[in-house]
Amino acid sequence: MPSTSSSETAYTTDDSPRSSKTPHTRSSSSASDISYVKEKKPSHSHSPSSASAASDTSVTPLVRDKEKRESYSSVWSDLEAQRGEIDDFSRKRFGFLRYTILTVYRRLFSLAFIGNAIAFVVLMIKGAAPLDLVNASAVNLAVCGLCRHPLVINALFLTFGAVPRSAPMRLRRLACKIFHLGGVHSGTGVASCVWYIGFAATYTYHFEASPASVAVLVLIWLVLLLLLAIIAVAHPAFRVRHHDWFELTHRFSNWAILALFWVLLFLLANQEPSVSAFLVNLPAFWILILLTAATIHPWLLLRRVPVRAEPLSAHAVRLHFSHAAVRFGQGISVARHPLADWHSFASFTDQFDTPDTKFSCLVSKAGDWTRQAIADPPTYLWKRGVPTYGFGYVFRMFDRIIVVTTGSGIGPCLSFIEDAHRPAMRVVWQTKSPLKTYGQRTLDLVARMDPDPVVIDTSISGRVDMLPIVLKLYKDFDAQAVCVISNPAMTRSLVYGLETRGIAAYGPIFDS
């Protein structure tokens, strides 16, 4: 069990040189020995071989809170005085436009949607047959759905993540954007609805009343209403405020659309001379088979698995699992009830500190589900599908990175300790009372990623601007990329500040 000491400490880097061959092992002093605060030292040069702390620090024994605050104040004042020297990066031309409006996610969305929109207008002008519109809608639905299938996601991350470190930096920076795949998912999803609206309008315009055609018409408009509902609840504003409703509407509407589409196709086929010939020659029929199989597959792997909860504090719990092995960069989806409240968590290995279980997830208080997990730790949870690669996996293609996180964002970052071929890294972690909140064993795991992490205890320093710290550490460590895992606002702000300075920076997006 983690230490329950109430002392709130901050530990940080020393000034020992670090080369690109820094071993990925803990230093001779474990995190249990790291109870230090920052003290101002004479500044050093920014040579790559001298990756000092973000504020040129030395280690000094734990002192009284007042002295700690004064030390922190001195560090931030010193850093502020060096801001011009630290932030001498040239700004990217049109950076605001490129990294706020024309993000990769939006470019992928636009590419998928605009391409479909042009084809839709051309076909409608030429007078497209209703079944042509159904087929086009089905193709887009297939792409939309498969973009979210665990096996497809894993295949894409493994493919893009296989870009070697010897590849040109531009290629690696582009390959790292694979987590923006949600833009394709959203773009084709909206496009499928546009195609289907064209089908519904065309069929309604040429409608001739009969018992079969009335049933077809009713089903067509029911499916359209469900498609519109899925798109409406997927809007970021609604999704953030009402995530449970988004999830339930997405899942059950998808199932209802599949069921209704099967009935619709057979009703249409019954109006043809040969049912089998009609279906076999209809692309939408084969696509519907694929979508049905892809929807069912993860649920075939639905299992109720045991969980061992390790309470860390009133704000965090670590959940240990043994039902499967996970690899670096993978996460799992778990739920208390199989038909509701599914939540995804990044995972990290237990082999270093809890060998009787296989992997863990770090859960901190961020909503109703997480609050309940902390107040009433589960002994069993439902899991579905297979472990899925995520955002962190792409960083394998860099030699040296900076990992920046706040609060429980350290959980996903701990996935890096699993990979024997991970890049050399420095860690910057800003959180409140790290020892008290997350326990000594979590600090030990952080030290496995970086023996000299920069940990900012906000209970002492208050929240600080992390950009100057990251910029200086980026220079000192001669890093190639920055990984940011924090709350959405902080992630966007830091990634934007770094990208506009020409630094390869990546952070999870709302639909990654």
Secondary structure, 3 states (H helix, E strand, C coil): CCCCCCCCCCCCCCCCCCCCCCCCCCCCCCHHHCCCEEEECCCCCCCCCCCCCCCCEEEECCCCHHHHHHHHHHHHHHHHHCHHHHCCCCCCCCHHHHHHHCCHHHHHHHHHHHHHHHHHHHHHHHCCCHHHHHHHHHHHHHHHHHCCCHHHHHHHHHHHCCCCCCCCHHHHHHHHHHHHHHHHHHHHHHHHHHHHHHHHHHHHHCCCCCHHHHHHHHHHHHHHHHHHHHHHHCCHHHHHHCHHHHHHHHHHHHHHHHHHHHHHHHHHHCCCCCHHHHHHCCHHHHHHHHHHHHHHHHHHCCEEEECEEEEEECCEEEEEECCCCCCCCEEEEEECCCCCCCEEEECEECCCCCCCCCEEEEEECCCHHHHHHHHCCCCEEEECCCCEECHHHHHHHCCEEEEEEEHHHHHHHHHHHHCCCCCEEEEEEEECCHHHHHHHHHHHHHHHHCCCCEEEEHHHHCCCCHHHHHHHHHHHHCCCEEEEECCHHHHHHHHHHHHCCCCCEECCCCCC
